[in-house]
Amino acid sequence: MNMNHELEKYIVFKISDCLMSLPMDNVLKVINTPPTASGWNAMGLIQIGNHTIRIVDLHQQLNADRDSPSLVSTVPDHQSFLVITRPLARELCGIIVDEPPNLVELSPDMIHQLPQSNRQLQMVSHAAIISDEEVTTTIFMLDLQQLLNPVG
């Protein structure tokens, strides 16, 4: 029996040592990060055409040892990419990634909800486990609502 109709598409990108993902339906576009004016950059915003995009730096969140602003950051000086999303008709949001993301198809049975009480990062709600011979890969699923509206 062919189960391809159950596969869902995800954009997968590496942040620090973790693979993160978003459902393809949540991604509007992936672009090269354009050079920005320092004033916009310092505010955690970037202007692309007529659109002002809120920048999310997951590197900062994954590497934070202490309380720090989780969303306002700067666009890096080296070439990077911006994964542009629009969560539930809200403002545009861009996630900074160092490498072009990959498109991966996952079946729902590969995806498991993470226990709420054990989550180190509230922005991650689920994980997909992919086993291929001797290699097991974990892909963390971003929860855009928690990422953009953290509680506490």
C-alpha positions as CSV (number, residue, x, y, z in Angstrom):
1,M,0.0,0.0,0.0
2,N,1.4,3.4,-1.0
3,M,1.4,5.9,2.0
4,N,2.8,8.9,0.1
5,H,-0.4,10.8,0.4
6,E,0.2,10.9,4.2
7,L,3.6,12.6,3.8
8,E,3.9,16.2,4.9
9,K,6.5,18.6,3.7
10,Y,8.8,20.5,6.1
11,I,11.6,23.0,5.7
12,V,14.5,21.8,7.7
13,F,17.5,24.0,8.8
14,K,20.4,23.8,11.1
15,I,20.7,26.1,14.1
16,S,23.8,25.5,16.2
17,D,23.9,21.7,16.5
18,C,20.2,21.2,16.2
19,L,18.0,20.5,13.2
20,M,14.8,22.7,13.3
21,S,11.8,22.6,11.0
22,L,8.6,24.3,10.0
23,P,5.8,22.9,8.0
24,M,6.1,24.0,4.4
25,D,2.7,25.7,4.7
26,N,4.1,28.1,7.2
27,V,7.0,29.2,5.0
28,L,6.4,32.0,2.5
29,K,9.9,32.3,1.1
30,V,13.6,31.7,1.7
31,I,15.9,34.5,0.6
32,N,19.5,35.6,1.0
33,T,19.7,38.0,3.9
34,P,20.1,41.4,2.4
35,P,22.5,44.0,3.9
36,T,20.6,46.3,6.3
37,A,20.9,49.7,7.8
38,S,22.2,49.6,11.3
39,G,19.2,51.3,12.8
40,W,16.8,48.6,11.5
41,N,19.3,45.9,12.4
42,A,19.6,47.1,16.1
43,M,15.8,47.0,16.4
44,G,15.5,43.3,15.3
45,L,13.8,44.4,12.1
46,I,14.7,44.3,8.5
47,Q,13.2,46.1,5.6
48,I,12.6,44.2,2.3
49,G,10.8,46.1,-0.3
50,N,7.6,47.5,1.3
51,H,7.7,44.9,4.1
52,T,9.1,45.3,7.5
53,I,10.1,41.9,8.8
54,R,10.7,40.9,12.5
55,I,13.9,39.0,12.9
56,V,14.2,35.9,15.1
57,D,17.6,34.7,15.9
58,L,17.3,31.1,17.1
59,H,21.1,30.9,17.6
60,Q,20.8,33.4,20.4
61,Q,17.9,31.4,22.0
62,L,19.7,28.1,21.8
63,N,23.0,29.5,23.2
64,A,21.5,31.7,25.9
65,D,22.8,30.8,29.4
66,R,21.0,33.6,31.2
67,D,18.0,35.8,30.8
68,S,18.3,37.8,27.6
69,P,16.0,39.3,25.0
70,S,14.9,36.3,23.0
71,L,13.7,38.0,19.8
72,V,15.6,41.2,19.2
73,S,19.0,40.5,17.7
74,T,21.1,41.5,14.7
75,V,21.4,40.1,11.3
76,P,24.9,38.5,11.0
77,D,27.7,40.1,8.9
78,H,28.4,36.8,6.9
79,Q,26.1,35.5,4.2
80,S,23.0,33.9,5.7
81,F,19.5,33.1,4.7
82,L,16.1,34.3,5.9
83,V,13.2,31.9,6.3
84,I,10.2,34.2,6.0
85,T,6.9,33.1,7.7
86,R,3.6,34.7,8.5
87,P,2.1,32.9,11.5
88,L,-1.7,33.1,11.5
89,A,-2.0,36.3,9.4
90,R,0.3,38.2,11.8
91,E,3.2,40.3,10.8
92,L,6.0,38.8,8.7
93,C,8.8,37.1,10.6
94,G,12.2,36.0,9.4
95,I,14.3,33.3,11.0
96,I,18.1,33.6,10.4
97,V,19.7,30.4,9.1
98,D,23.4,30.0,8.0
99,E,22.8,27.4,5.2
100,P,20.0,27.0,2.7
101,P,17.2,24.9,4.2
102,N,16.2,21.5,2.9
103,L,12.8,20.2,2.0
104,V,12.0,17.0,3.8
105,E,8.9,14.8,3.7
106,L,7.8,13.2,7.0
107,S,5.0,10.9,7.8
108,P,2.9,11.8,10.9
109,D,4.0,8.6,12.7
110,M,7.6,9.9,12.7
111,I,6.6,13.0,14.7
112,H,6.2,12.8,18.5
113,Q,5.0,15.5,20.9
114,L,7.6,16.5,23.5
115,P,6.6,16.5,27.2
116,Q,5.7,20.0,28.2
117,S,7.4,19.7,31.6
118,N,10.6,18.5,30.1
119,R,11.0,21.1,27.3
120,Q,14.2,23.2,27.6
121,L,13.0,25.4,24.9
122,Q,9.3,26.3,24.8
123,M,9.6,27.1,21.1
124,V,9.9,23.4,20.3
125,S,6.7,21.4,20.6
126,H,7.4,18.1,18.6
127,A,10.3,16.1,17.3
128,A,10.7,13.8,14.3
129,I,13.0,10.8,14.6
130,I,14.5,9.5,11.4
131,S,16.4,6.2,11.5
132,D,18.5,5.3,8.5
133,E,20.6,2.2,9.0
134,E,23.1,3.2,11.7
135,V,22.3,6.9,11.8
136,T,19.4,8.4,13.8
137,T,18.5,12.0,13.2
138,T,16.3,14.2,15.4
139,I,14.5,17.1,13.9
140,F,12.8,19.6,16.3
141,M,9.5,21.2,15.2
142,L,9.2,24.9,15.9
143,D,6.0,26.1,17.5
144,L,5.7,29.6,16.0
145,Q,3.1,30.7,18.5
146,Q,5.5,29.9,21.5
147,L,8.4,31.4,19.6
148,L,6.8,34.7,18.9
149,N,4.7,35.0,22.1
150,P,6.6,33.3,24.9
151,V,4.8,33.0,28.2
152,G,6.6,34.4,31.2
